[in-house]
Amino acid sequence: MKKRKPRAKAKPSQGLGDDIERITEATGIKKAVELFSKATGIDCKCKERKEFLNKKYPRNNPNCFNETQYNDWIATSAEIKRTRKVTAAQMQVLVHYLKEILNMAVSSSCNQCNWNEWQKYIDKLDEVAATYQTIN
């Protein structure tokens, strides 16, 4: 019986470009494009397209809370959930952590955002906070 080589761990996706590359590799499209490129001498610009898409649509890799941020977020989150309202001060805290922890480009004045929008963001930050609890 032939021994199988252990699979190499896939490098984490940096964004949409990496995701598309994996799909094209799995379906055989990448090999066909490379063959066509060799035969015609036309560069497919796959690498440039991948880098562009990774920059334009990056994978969201959250940063970790430090202890001060964690305690601040837990207090803010609990108060928002208790009142089901986001005050101007809480909005500043929320937007700060969305930018700092989740690397999101959010406007600091989202007056038109409804409760469901805020709840989605709060849940995402709570997920990161939960990982802080398990690590520490």
C-alpha positions as CSV (number, residue, x, y, z in Angstrom):
1,M,0.0,0.0,0.0
2,K,1.3,3.4,-1.0
3,K,2.0,5.9,1.8
4,R,0.1,9.2,1.4
5,K,1.9,12.5,1.9
6,P,0.3,14.6,4.6
7,R,-1.5,17.6,3.0
8,A,0.3,20.9,3.4
9,K,-1.8,23.4,5.4
10,A,-3.3,25.9,3.1
11,K,-2.2,29.5,3.7
12,P,-5.0,31.6,5.1
13,S,-6.9,33.6,2.5
14,Q,-5.9,37.2,2.3
15,G,-9.0,38.2,0.3
16,L,-11.2,37.5,-2.7
17,G,-8.2,37.1,-5.0
18,D,-6.9,34.1,-3.0
19,D,-10.4,32.6,-2.9
20,I,-10.8,32.8,-6.7
21,E,-7.3,31.3,-7.1
22,R,-8.2,28.3,-5.0
23,I,-11.4,27.7,-7.0
24,T,-9.6,28.0,-10.3
25,E,-7.0,25.5,-9.0
26,A,-9.6,23.0,-7.8
27,T,-11.5,23.1,-11.0
28,G,-8.5,23.0,-13.3
29,I,-9.1,26.3,-14.9
30,K,-5.8,27.7,-13.7
31,K,-3.8,24.9,-15.5
32,A,-5.8,25.6,-18.7
33,V,-5.1,29.3,-18.5
34,E,-1.4,28.7,-17.9
35,L,-1.3,26.3,-20.9
36,F,-3.1,28.9,-23.1
37,S,-0.7,31.6,-21.8
38,K,2.4,29.5,-22.7
39,A,1.0,28.6,-26.1
40,T,0.0,32.1,-27.1
41,G,2.6,34.1,-25.2
42,I,-0.1,36.3,-23.7
43,D,0.2,36.9,-20.0
44,C,-3.1,36.3,-18.2
45,K,-2.1,38.9,-15.5
46,C,-3.6,36.4,-12.9
47,K,-1.1,37.5,-10.2
48,E,-1.9,41.2,-10.7
49,R,-5.6,40.5,-10.6
50,K,-5.3,38.4,-7.5
51,E,-3.3,41.2,-5.7
52,F,-5.8,43.8,-6.8
53,L,-8.8,41.8,-5.6
54,N,-7.0,41.0,-2.3
55,K,-6.5,44.7,-1.7
56,K,-10.0,45.7,-2.8
57,Y,-11.8,42.9,-0.9
58,P,-9.6,41.8,2.0
59,R,-10.4,39.0,4.4
60,N,-11.4,40.4,7.7
61,N,-8.8,39.3,10.2
62,P,-9.8,40.9,13.5
63,N,-7.2,42.2,16.0
64,C,-7.4,41.2,19.6
65,F,-8.7,43.3,22.4
66,N,-6.2,44.3,25.1
67,E,-7.5,44.2,28.7
68,T,-8.5,47.9,28.8
69,Q,-10.3,47.6,25.5
70,Y,-12.0,44.4,26.5
71,N,-13.3,45.8,29.8
72,D,-14.5,49.0,28.1
73,W,-16.3,47.0,25.3
74,I,-18.0,44.6,27.7
75,A,-19.4,47.6,29.7
76,T,-20.5,49.4,26.6
77,S,-22.0,46.3,25.0
78,A,-24.0,45.4,28.1
79,E,-25.4,49.0,28.4
80,I,-26.4,49.0,24.7
81,K,-28.1,45.6,25.0
82,R,-29.9,46.7,28.2
83,T,-31.3,49.9,26.7
84,R,-31.5,48.7,23.0
85,K,-30.3,52.2,22.1
86,V,-27.0,53.5,20.9
87,T,-26.1,56.9,22.3
88,A,-23.7,59.3,20.6
89,A,-21.0,58.4,23.1
90,Q,-21.6,54.7,22.6
91,M,-21.6,55.2,18.9
92,Q,-18.1,56.7,19.1
93,V,-16.9,53.7,21.2
94,L,-18.5,51.3,18.8
95,V,-17.1,52.9,15.7
96,H,-13.6,53.1,17.3
97,Y,-13.6,49.4,18.0
98,L,-15.0,48.5,14.6
99,K,-12.0,50.4,13.1
100,E,-9.5,49.3,15.6
101,I,-10.5,45.6,16.2
102,L,-12.4,44.6,13.1
103,N,-10.4,46.8,10.6
104,M,-13.7,48.1,9.1
105,A,-14.0,51.4,7.3
106,V,-17.1,52.8,9.1
107,S,-18.4,56.3,9.2
108,S,-18.3,57.9,12.6
109,S,-21.7,59.4,12.0
110,C,-24.2,56.7,11.1
111,N,-27.4,58.4,12.1
112,Q,-29.4,56.5,9.6
113,C,-28.3,53.1,10.9
114,N,-31.1,51.1,12.5
115,W,-31.0,48.8,15.5
116,N,-30.4,45.7,13.4
117,E,-27.4,47.3,11.7
118,W,-25.9,48.1,15.1
119,Q,-26.8,44.7,16.5
120,K,-24.8,43.0,13.7
121,Y,-21.7,45.1,14.5
122,I,-22.2,44.5,18.3
123,D,-22.4,40.7,17.7
124,K,-19.2,40.8,15.7
125,L,-17.3,42.6,18.4
126,D,-18.8,40.3,21.0
127,E,-17.4,37.3,19.1
128,V,-13.9,38.8,19.3
129,A,-14.5,39.5,23.0
130,A,-15.5,35.9,23.6
131,T,-12.1,34.8,22.1
132,Y,-10.4,37.2,24.5
133,Q,-12.1,35.4,27.4
134,T,-11.0,31.9,26.2
135,I,-7.4,33.0,25.7
136,N,-7.0,34.8,29.0
